[in-house]
Amino acid sequence: MSQTLAAPPGYKTVALLDRQRHRERGIAPQVARFAATLHAIYLTLPEFVAASRSHPIVFGQAEDKSWQPLVVTGLEPGRNLCVDAAGDWLPGYYCPAYVRRYPFCTARVRADGADLQSVICVDEAGLAPNPPHLFDARGEPTPRWQELQRFIEEIDAATRQTEGFCAIVADLDLLEPFEADVNPVRGHRKRVTGMWRVAEERLNALEPAAIARLMQQGHLSRIYAHLMSLDNFHRLLEADVARAAAN
């Protein structure tokens, strides 16, 4: 399996997790600081309700034309307004599973012509010799790794669920591009572009049978969580103004 693995946003490089190569290695301190420069972060469907309380949730389109939900954490590239000056996540903002999973991720690879399979990868910059270790001196999994592996697999399953949700929303032609024009109490207005949202008029115009399917699948509540979350652009702008005033 000699395929090149693309590093996800914020990661430096990724390699296949290996019990021998990574034995007696733990997770480095303050690894979540890798997200301090991410102004938008991938989100999975099960996170929508929790994330909608503090973040705008939008949709972005990948190069392969697939759709991906994102939480907006900043109003310009390179600035995450949901972390403090050290890069640690601020209380009051939902911390996405994408951040909590670091330095791990999964990739779908094909080995020797077989079907695609999901493998666990790691950004080695997020590892350190400090305990608790992932694997012991013989390369055997520790309880800490077993706990992390369950979490990684849960996120992987949630990602597949999210892909199905996005495909349904796209097939129903519900997405439209939009710009967020936000006005702070103090300071200058800002406009955030390059985002997509569910068009309410298209949602409301769906046939009753389509609405019923969305409800049965649990998707309708997530769509409304997304729509209500867009008010949080004002919260981000106020955080931006406060940070500028403090500098």
N, C-alpha and C positions, 0 to 999 in steps of 0.2 A: 504494500500500500504506500506508494511513493508520490501521492498527489500533493500539490501545493495547496496549503490551507490559507484562505483569506482571513485576515484579522478583522474582527468586528470593530465598529467605531469605539475609539478610546483605548483599545488594546494595542500593544506594541507589536508583538508577534505571537503566533500560536503554534503549539506543537502537540502531537498526540500525547495524552497522559500515559506514562509508563511506570509501572510499579517499581522497576529496578532503577531507572534513571532518576525517579523522583522519590525514592525511599528516604526516610528521615528528613523530609521537608514538610514544613507547615506553611500556613498562609502568612504573608508579611503583614506587619502592623499597618493600620490605616489604608488598606488597599482600596477602599471605596473612593479615595481621593482621585482615582483615575478619571472619574466622571466630572471633575470640576470644570472641564472645558467643553462639556457636551450641552448644547442648548436644546436638544431634543433627544429623547431616549425611547427605545423600543418598549412596547407595552403588550401584554397578553390579555386576552379577553376576560379571564377571571379577575383581573385587576381593575377593570373599568370603574366599578362603583367606588372603591376605596380611593383610586387616583383622582376621580372626578371632584372630590371634595377640596382638593388643593391645586390641581393642575388643569390647564386646558388639554383636552385630548383631541388630536387631529389625525388625519390620514396622510401618508406620503406614498408616492409611487416609486418602486424600484426600477432598475434598468430593464428587468425582464417583464415590466408592466404589471407585476403583482402589487398588491396593496399591503400596507403595514400601518397599524395604529402607533402613534407616538404620543408621549407626554411632552409638552413644551416646558422647558425649564429655564429658558432665557430668551431674550428678545433680539439677540444678535449672535452670530457664530463665535464660539470660543468662550462664552460667558454663561455659566450656570448660576442663576440667582438663588438656587435652593441649597447652596452650600455656604459655609462661612469662609473667612479669609484663609483658613488653613486647608480648605477643601472638604471639610467634614459636613455631612448632611444635617441641615437645620431641622429642629423639631417643628412640627406643624405642616411639613411637606411630606407627602407620600414618597417613600423611597422604592423605586421600581425593582422588581425581581432581577431585571437585567443588571442592576448595580450590585445587588446583594449576592448574585451568583459569581461575580468576578473573584478570582482570576480564571474561572472555568467558562467554557461554552461548549456547544455541540456542533458537529459538522456532519453532513450527509455525504458519504464517500462510497465509491464503488471499488470493490476488491476483486481483482482477477476476473472481470467480466460478470460478477455476480450482481444481484440487485443492490440498490442503494441501502446503506445501513447507517445508523446514527452512531457516532463515536464521540467520546469526551475528549476535549482539548483543554490546554492550559496556556495562559500567558506566563511564562517563567519569571517575568519581572515581578509577578505577584506572589512568588514563593520565597521562603526564607528558612534557615535551619531551625527556627524556634518551634517548640511544641505548642499545641498538640500536633503530632505528625500525621500525615495522610496514610503513609505506609511505614511499617517498622523496618528494622535493619535487614530482615529477610525479604522485604518487599510485600509482606502480607498486609491487607487492609486493616486499618484501625477503626474503632467505633466512630471516631471523628469523620473518617472518610465515608463510612457507611451512611452516616447522617447527611453528609454533603451530597453523596450520590443520589439519595432519594430526592433531595431538593432539585438537583439538576434534572433528573428524569421527570419530575413533576412539571418543571418549566418547559421541557421538551414536549411533553404531551399537551401542555397549554398552548404552545406555539402551533402545533398541528391544528388544534381547535380554532385558534385565531385565524389561521390560513383559510379554514372552511368558512368562517364567519365573513371574512373579507371577500371571498369569492361570491358568496350569496349577495352581499351588499352591492358588489360590482355588477353581478348578473341582473340585479333589479334596477341598475342604472340610477342609484341613489346619490352618488357622489358628485360634488361640484367644487370647483376651485374657489377660494375666498382669500381675502386679506383681512387682517385684524387691525383696525384703526383705533388705537386706544389713547384715551386722554387722561393724564394724571391730574391729581389735585394741584400738584406743583410741577413745574418743569415743562418740557416740550412733549408734544404728542409724538407717538411712534407708530409706524406701520410695519407689520410683520407679513411677509408674503410667502408664496410657494407652498401653501397648505390646501388641503381638501377637507370637506365636511359633508355630512348627510344633508341633503336639501329637504327641508321640512315639507315644502309643497309637493315634492315627488313622493315622499313617504305617505303623506295624507291622501294622495291620489291612487295609492295601490288598491288592487282588488281586495275585497274582504278575505278571500281565501289566502292571499299572500300575507296579509297582516296576521291571520290566524297561524300560519306556519311560522312566522317570525316569533310570535308569542310562545308557541309550543316548543320551539328550539331554544327559548331563553334569550333570543337575540334582540327582541324589541326593547327590553329593559336596558340592555347595554347601549342601544342606539340613543335612547333618551338620556342616559348618563353622559354619553359623549356630547349631546347637544347642550345639556345644562352646564357641562364643564367649561364651555367656551367663555362664560362670564369671568373665569379666573384669569383672563388676560389682564384685567384691571389690577388684580392682585400682584401679578408679575411686574407690571409697570410701576406700581407703588414701591415694590422692592428695589426696582432699578433706580428710582429717584432717590430712595433712602440710601442706597449704596453710593451713589454719586455724591450725595451731600456729605457722607462720612469720609470720603477720600479727599 
